[in-house]
Amino acid sequence: MTADDSYGRLDDEDYPAYTMGRAAEMLGTTPGFLRAIGEARLITPLRSEGGHRRYSRYQLKVAARARELVDQGTPIEAACRIIILEDQLEEAQRINAEYRRAAESANPTAAG
């Protein structure tokens, strides 16, 4: 791997760049919280060659949303389920919009 390849990963939202300790510090939470949302299958950290959990920026965003819900009093299992449902809804809306655009492109006179 060249230095250019390594620097390119800095922009990769899915690159597992953060250790559990650093991720917990950045989120203002504990490693136990990260383990709990992993056990609830909200996020699945990648493992380093040594077996240590590593988190991506995307996973940290998801974990931050979970922490926000838990801080508001939502039980952790419920917070994880809410986030999963939010993601599923967002994906369904994206797919729906694509179908609508495709239908309008195929039949532009019916759209008006």
C-alpha positions in Angstrom: 0.0 0.0 0.0 1.3 3.4 -0.9 1.0 6.6 1.1 -1.5 7.9 -1.5 -3.7 4.8 -0.8 -3.5 5.4 3.0 -4.5 9.1 2.6 -7.5 8.1 0.4 -8.9 6.2 3.3 -9.2 9.3 5.3 -12.2 10.3 3.1 -13.7 6.8 3.3 -16.7 6.9 5.7 -16.6 3.1 6.0 -13.0 2.7 6.9 -12.6 1.3 10.4 -10.1 3.9 11.7 -11.1 4.2 15.3 -10.4 2.0 18.2 -13.1 1.3 20.8 -11.4 3.6 23.3 -11.1 6.4 20.9 -14.7 5.9 19.6 -16.1 5.9 23.1 -14.1 9.1 23.9 -15.4 10.8 20.8 -19.0 9.9 21.6 -18.6 10.8 25.3 -19.7 7.3 26.2 -18.2 4.1 27.5 -16.8 1.0 25.7 -19.7 -0.9 27.3 -22.2 1.2 25.4 -20.5 0.4 22.1 -20.5 -3.3 23.0 -24.2 -3.1 23.9 -25.2 -1.6 20.6 -23.0 -4.2 18.9 -24.8 -6.9 20.8 -28.1 -5.4 19.7 -26.8 -5.7 16.1 -27.1 -2.0 15.4 -23.4 -1.8 14.3 -20.9 -4.5 13.7 -17.4 -3.2 14.2 -14.6 -4.7 12.1 -11.8 -6.4 13.9 -8.1 -5.6 13.7 -5.6 -8.4 13.1 -5.2 -8.6 16.8 -9.0 -9.0 17.3 -9.7 -5.5 18.6 -12.9 -3.7 17.6 -12.5 -0.9 15.0 -15.2 1.6 14.1 -15.8 3.7 11.0 -17.1 7.3 10.9 -20.4 6.0 9.6 -20.7 3.6 12.6 -19.8 6.5 14.9 -22.7 8.5 13.4 -25.1 5.6 14.1 -23.7 5.2 17.6 -24.2 8.9 18.2 -27.8 8.7 17.2 -28.3 5.7 19.6 -26.7 7.7 22.4 -29.0 10.6 21.7 -32.0 8.4 22.1 -30.7 6.6 25.2 -29.9 10.0 26.7 -33.6 10.9 26.2 -34.6 7.9 28.2 -35.2 5.3 25.5 -34.0 1.8 26.4 -31.0 0.7 24.4 -32.7 -2.1 22.6 -35.6 0.2 21.6 -33.1 2.9 20.5 -31.4 0.4 18.3 -34.7 -0.8 16.8 -35.8 2.8 16.1 -32.6 3.5 14.2 -32.9 0.3 12.2 -36.5 1.3 11.3 -35.4 4.9 10.4 -32.8 3.5 8.1 -35.3 1.1 6.5 -37.8 3.9 6.0 -35.1 6.2 4.4 -34.1 3.4 2.0 -37.7 2.6 1.1 -38.3 6.3 0.4 -35.2 6.5 -1.8 -36.3 3.5 -3.8 -39.8 4.9 -4.1 -38.4 8.2 -5.5 -36.3 6.2 -8.0 -39.4 4.3 -9.2 -41.3 7.5 -9.5 -38.6 9.2 -11.6 -38.3 6.1 -13.8 -42.1 6.1 -14.4 -42.1 9.8 -15.2 -39.3 9.4 -17.6 -41.0 6.5 -19.3 -44.3 8.3 -19.6 -43.7 12.1 -19.3 -47.3 13.0 -20.3 -48.8 11.1 -17.4 -46.8 13.1 -14.8 -48.4 16.4 -15.7 
